[in-house]
């Protein structure tokens, strides 16, 4: 079974109305985006490590919501991680 799914392969299936937190696995640094359309394409080649929901107040550039999707990615495949 291949567990090495790239973020770009799932982008089209991610909710278009929720906030997005992109977290880099190696550093645990994250970037917040209001919508999936704002997430830079540079992340499409990164490998997916996990998706979860943040059910807490989320604010980015004046946009407020209570639900955000957290997506953990890495530039290394899962079998190397």
Secondary structure as the mmCIF struct_conf table of DSSP 4:
data_model
#
loop_
_struct_conf.conf_type_id
_struct_conf.id
_struct_conf.beg_label_comp_id
_struct_conf.beg_label_asym_id
_struct_conf.beg_label_seq_id
_struct_conf.end_label_comp_id
_struct_conf.end_label_asym_id
_struct_conf.end_label_seq_id
STRN STRN1 UNK A 6 UNK A 6
HELX_RH_AL_P HELX_RH_AL_P1 UNK A 7 UNK A 10
HELX_RH_3T_P HELX_RH_3T_P1 UNK A 11 UNK A 13
BEND BEND1 UNK A 14 UNK A 14
BEND BEND2 UNK A 16 UNK A 18
STRN STRN2 UNK A 19 UNK A 24
TURN_TY1_P TURN_TY1_P1 UNK A 25 UNK A 27
STRN STRN3 UNK A 30 UNK A 33
BEND BEND3 UNK A 34 UNK A 35
HELX_RH_3T_P HELX_RH_3T_P2 UNK A 36 UNK A 38
BEND BEND4 UNK A 39 UNK A 39
HELX_RH_3T_P HELX_RH_3T_P3 UNK A 41 UNK A 43
TURN_TY1_P TURN_TY1_P2 UNK A 44 UNK A 45
BEND BEND5 UNK A 46 UNK A 46
STRN STRN4 UNK A 47 UNK A 54
BEND BEND6 UNK A 56 UNK A 56
STRN STRN5 UNK A 58 UNK A 60
TURN_TY1_P TURN_TY1_P3 UNK A 61 UNK A 62
STRN STRN6 UNK A 63 UNK A 65
BEND BEND7 UNK A 66 UNK A 66
STRN STRN7 UNK A 68 UNK A 74
BEND BEND8 UNK A 75 UNK A 76
HELX_RH_3T_P HELX_RH_3T_P4 UNK A 78 UNK A 80
#
